[in-house]
Every structure is written in C-alpha cells, then in structure tokens.
Amino acid sequence: MITLDTVRESKEVQELVLATEQQLKVLGYTEHSTRHMNIVSKRARAHIRSFRV
C-alpha cells in the first residue's frame, strides 16, 4: 500500500516537487511545494473518505 509518508519520503517525488516549484516561480506563481502538497492531500483524503459506503 502506498501511503502519504511513502510519497513524501520518495527522493523522486521530492525532486519533482522542487523542479515544479522552480518552474512555477519563473511563471510568477507563489510557493507550491510541500505545503501545497499537504493541503491537497488532506482534501483528497477527505473526499475519498466521504465516498466510502
């Protein structure tokens, strides 16, 4: 089973998040790194839990 901790600890994911943040800065966007990832993952978890019957 893949958990959020597994994803957070993945070097590949960390590198992807860093590269994405660098590209977004070039485009003028604000911080979208781990803070944003945490917000989105919590919202996704809440949605998934609401679908369970």
Secondary structure, 3 states (H helix, E strand, C coil): CCCHHHHHHCHHHHHHHHHHHHHHHHCCCCCCCHHHHHHHHHHHHHHHHHHCC
